[in-house]
């Protein structure tokens, strides 16, 4: 009999942890390969974690609502397979050490992915376990080991959880609110003694919450809280700059109106403006590859794959960003099929973690809501996001062989928000203009 580790899967480049929503199986339950064992959630998607093998759940190490780091062992599955046949996550011998809300599994390193093993953090001064996330937060906030030891933990064996340290930091900051300290005032008149005048200490008072009038208090749901954290973190991380341009998309509107029925008959898919926008963005990224990057410290990571995320509004009012992988390898029909499928999965809450990960650039369409333009927030760790507005009929100057004329055209505002740490105005503005150029030069005679 072999023992197989069930690992918390990696669900995106910027996703380092997930919350356990519920266990679908309990210790002693039999499971089949690919059968769902538990439900998890990140700030991007809710998903199920399937079993990698046929077997029986032997142990689970975390409870509902626990936040678990990616790569951590969350359960053990016993199988009838031999050790040699059980795969890379087999556990030939299991040694239990108290950790988190269960017992961590220490595997034979010959047949185990060592990246998935979490070892206990220990120093000469501490016997408590501190997760990498807690240590990272402590280091960022300037909390040394001595101070960390004073924090009361709500986890198993007094373990300090993420919530514990964040609550401590909030109280710590409030305690540090200015309390008027003793001031020394020197009287400089000749032949007079220096007098010390102490101002009274005034305790900082947190203002009481007051809601005037007839109000309703609405608690944010889990996804809204995570979206809020993601947006705030993005603004704190990247200095945002936004550029604007107006594009004449008359040719696109006329082509779609003339071909949408035939397109659906041929491919069984509706053709919207979105795949046309994605096609133009993909071409512009090929012209300006440094817009398709991410930043880590003082290092720029250039992405060779062009994976376009498309912001999608959900019935709940929340937002999710499914990703079209390798968009540069797809023609217009392929883009339409992929986008229609992803948007349908998003709105029915059936997206998989792989459907929202590895995006390198994001497109959001505020025109769907009748808005002319917007200043979108960058979807970290990307460095740019394009917003397209509503298509509006307007009078415009058109150059013809007979001279300039005023004509009714279909015009659309576009805005690009970009990370000014690595994208300067020249690159951001040139990229945005190039997208507009591709849209304006759309071939109305092209086949699909």
N, C-alpha and C positions, 0 to 999 in steps of 0.2 A: 504493500500500500504506500502511495506517495502523498505528500502534502504539497498543495499549490497555493502560492500567495496570490491574493486578489489585491491589485495595486490601484490606488486612486489615479485615474488616467489624467494625462495632460490634455487640457481642452482649449488651448490657445496660447499664443506666444506670450501674452501679458498675464495669463491666468496662473496664479501660483497656489491657489487653494480653492476648495469647494465645500459647500454646506450639505450635509446629509439630510435630505428631506424625509426619508423613510426607508425602512428595511422591508423588502418584499419576501425575504426568506429569513428564517431563524436557525440557530444551531440545531442540527439533527435533521433539517429538511434536505431532501434530495433535489439536485438541480441538474439540468441538461445543459450542454454547451450552447452558448448564445442566449440562454434564458436569463431574464432580468433578475438581478439579486437585490439591488437597491436603487433609489432615486436620489439624484444629486442636483445641485443648482450652483451656478456661478452668476456673475453680473451680466452674462450674455445669454445663457440658455439653461433650461431645465433638461435633464437627460436621465436615462437609465444606464446602469453599469451591468453588462452581461457577464455570465460565467464563461471563463476561457476553456472549461473542461466539463465533462460529466463527473458528478461526484456528490458528496454530502457536505453541507456547511458544518465545519467543526467548531470554529470560533469566530466571533466578530469583536472588533476592538474599539469601535466607536458607537455612540448613541445618536439618536435623532437630534438635529440642530447643532451637532458638533461641527466645527470648521476644521477641515483636514487638508494638510499640505499635499500638493501633487507629488506622486511617487511614493507615498507612504503606504504601508501594508494596512489594509482595512479589514481583512478577513482571511481565514484559512479554509481551503477546500480539500477534503480527503478524497482520493481517487483510488480506483482498483488497479490503475496502471502501475507498472514497475517504475523505479526511479529513473532508469535509462530512457523510458519512453514518455516521461511526464512533462518534459519541456524545460524552458529556461527559468521558469518561476517555481520549480519544485523546491521543496524544503526537506532534504534527507534527514536532518536532525533539527529538532526544534528546542530552543532554549528560551525560557520565558523570563522577561525582565519587566518590572512594573513600568508602565509608560502610558501617559494620557489617560483615557478612560478604559483601558484594557491592558493587554500584555503584548509587547512588541515581539516580533519573530526575528530571531537571528539565524540566518541561513548559511549553509555551506557555500562559500564564495565561489566554488568551482562551477556550480550550475545556476548561480543567481546573478541577476543584473544588479551590480553593486550600487548603481545610481538610485535603486529603489529602496535601499536599506537606510533607515534613519538611526543614527547612533546617538546615545545619550550624551548631552553636553555636560561636562563636569570640569570643575576647577578645584584647586586645593582648598578654596574657601567655601565651596558650595556642593551640596549633595542633591539639590533639587534639579529636576529636569527642566530645561528651558528650550522651547522649540526654536528653530532657526528664525521663524517669523518674529517671535518675541524678542530674541537677541538683536535682530536687525532693527526693530522699532526702538529698543533701548539704546542702541548705539547711535541711531539718528537723533534721538532726543537728548543725548548726553547723559544717560543714566548708567552709572557704573555698577559693578557687581554688588558692591556693598549696599547701594540704594535698591537695586533689584531684589535683594534678599528681604527687604522690608515690606515688599508688596504682598498683600494677602491674596492667595490664589483660590479660585473657585473650582478648579479642576481636581481630578483625582490626585490624592496625596499632596494636596495644597499646590497643585501645578498652576502656574500663572498662565492664563489664557490670553488671547489677543484682546478680548473684551476687558479683562482685568487691567492690562497695562494701558489701554487707551483711556479707561476711566481714571486710572491713577494720574495719567498725564494731564487730563482735563482738570482734575482737582488741584494738581500741582501748579498748573498755570493760573488757576483762580486764586490759589493761595499766594502766588507771586504778584498779584495785582497790587499796585502801589499803595503802601501804607506809609503815610508821611513820616519820614525818619527825622531824627534829631538834627537840627541845623545849628551851626555855630556862627554867630554873628559877632564880628569884631567892631568895636567902637574906636575910631581912629583919632579922636580928639587928643591933643597933647596932655600929658600928665594925668591921664585917666586909665584906670584899669580896664582890661579886656573883660567884658561881660559875656557870659554864655546864656543864651536864651533858648530854652527847649520848647518846641512847638508840640502840642498834644498829639498823641497817636490817634489816627482816625481809621477804624477798621473799614476795609472795603465791603460795601454792601451790594450784593447782586440784585439788580432791579427785579421787582415782582412782575410776573406775567399778568397782563391786563388785556382782556378782550372786550372791546366796546360793542354795544348793539347786539343784534340777534346773529349769532355765529354758530357754525358747525365745525367741530374738531375732527379732522380726518387723519388717521394714522397712515403713514406711508406703508405700502406693501413692500415685501422683500425686494422685488425687482426695482421698484422706484428708489429705494434706499441705495441699492448698488449702482444704479445709473447716476444718482446724485453724487456719490463718492467718486465715480469714474470721471464725471465732468469736472468736478472741483479739482481733482488730481491733475487733469489735463491742463487746466488753466494755470495751476501752480507750477507745472513742469515746463510748459512751452510758452514763450512770448509770442502771442498771436498777432499776426498782421493779416488784413483782409483786402484783397484787390477785387475790382469789379469790371465787367465788360458787358456790352449789349451785343447780342448776336441776332442776325437775320436768319430765321429758320423757315422761311416761306417754302423753300424747296422741299424740306423735310415734311412739312404739314401737307403739301400738295401730293407728294409721293405716297405718304401713308394713306391719305384719303382715297387715292386711286387704287391702292394695292392691298388694303387690309383684308378685304373679302377673299381675294385670290390667295393671299398668304395663308389664311386660316384653312382654306380648302386643301392647300398643298401639304401643309405641315401639321394641321390640327392644333395650331397655336395662335393666340391673338398676338398681333404686333403692336406694341405700345411705343412711346418715344424713348423709354428707358434703355433698351438694347442699343438704340442708335447713339444715345449719349455715351453709353459704356464703350462702344466701338470707337468713338472720337477720343475719349479719354485714353484708351489703350494705345492708340496711334501717337498721341501727344507724349505719353510716358516713354515710348520707344525713342522719340526725338529728344526728350529731356529726362534721361534715366535717373538723374540725381533728385528727382521729385519722389522717386520710388525707394525711399530709404527709411531707416530708423536710427535713433541715437542712443548710445550707451556711454554715459560719461562724456569723454572727449573723443569717442570713436564713432564713426559713421558706418553703418551696416547697409551696404547697397544690396537690394533684393533683385535677383535675376528673374524670379517669377513675377508675373503681373497678375495679382489677385485682387479683383475689385469688389469691395463691400458695398452693398446698396442698403441704405437705411430704410427700414420698413416699419410702419406704424401698426401696432397690434390692436385688436378690438378693445383690450383693457385700457388703451391710452398710452401704454408703454412703448418703447422702441427697441428694435433688435436689428442687427446688421449681418444678414447672411452674405456669404462670399462666393463669387464666381471665380473658380480657380483657373489659372492659365488662360485668361480671357483673350490673350493675343493669338491663341490657337483656334479660336472659334469664329465662324462667320456670323452674319447677322441672324440667320435662322437658329444657329446653335446657341447664341447669346439669348435669344428670345425664349427658347425652350428651357434653358438653365434658369433664367430669371423667373419665369412663370412658375416653375416647379418649386424654387426656393421660397418665393413669396407665399405660395399656397401652403407649404410646410410651416412657414413662420406663423401664418394666421390661424393655423389649426394646432399650433403648439407641438409639432412633430419634428422639429429640426434636431439633427444630431450634433454633438459637439464639433465634429469635423466640418459641419456646414457653416460655422461661425468663426473658425480659426484661420490664422495665417494670412489675413487680409493685409495688403500693402498700400492700398489707397481706398478712400471712401467717397461715394457719391450720395447726396441727399437731395430729394426733389421737394422743395417747399412749394412749388407751383401746384402740387396736388391739392393744397389747401387754399388756393387762390392768392398766395402771397407772391409779390413781385420779386423779392430777394430776401436774403438772410445772411447772417454772419455766423456760420456753424463753428462748433467747437471740435478741434482735432480729435480723432479717435486714436488714442495712444496705443502702441508706440509709433504709429505712423507720423508723418510730418506735414500732411496736407489733406484737405477735404474740400470737395467741390459741391457747391449748392447751385441748383438750377431753379429758376422761378417760373411763374405762369407765362404762357405764350399769349401775347396780347396783340390785337390788330392796331397798328398805328400808322399815321402818315410818315413817310420817310423819303429822303432824297435818294434817287436811284440813278446811277450813271448809265447812260445808253449811248449808242453810236450817234444819236442825234442831239446829245447834250443831256444835262441833268433834268430830271423830272421828279415831281412829287407823286408818290404812289402809296397805296395801302399795302403794308407789309406785315408779316407775322414776326414780331420781335420778342426776344427773351433775355432777361437779365441773368447773368451768372456771376457768382462770387467764389473766390478761392481763399480760404483761411490757411495760413501756413506757418510753420515753426521758424521764427526768425533767427534761431540759433544756427541753422544750417541752410535755410532757404532765404536768400536775399530777394529784394524787390525785382531785380533783373530776371532771376530764374522764375520766381512766382508769377510775375507779370507776363513773361514770355510764354510760359506754359499755358496760362489761362487764355492768352490771345491765340495760341496754336489750337486749343480745343475749339474755340469759336471759329477759327478758319476752317477746320475740318467740317464743322456743322454747316457753315455757309456754302461750302463747296460740294455739298452732298450731291451725288449724281442722280438726277431724277430718272435717268434712263437705265439705271442698273437693274439687273435681274436679282432675284432672291432665291 
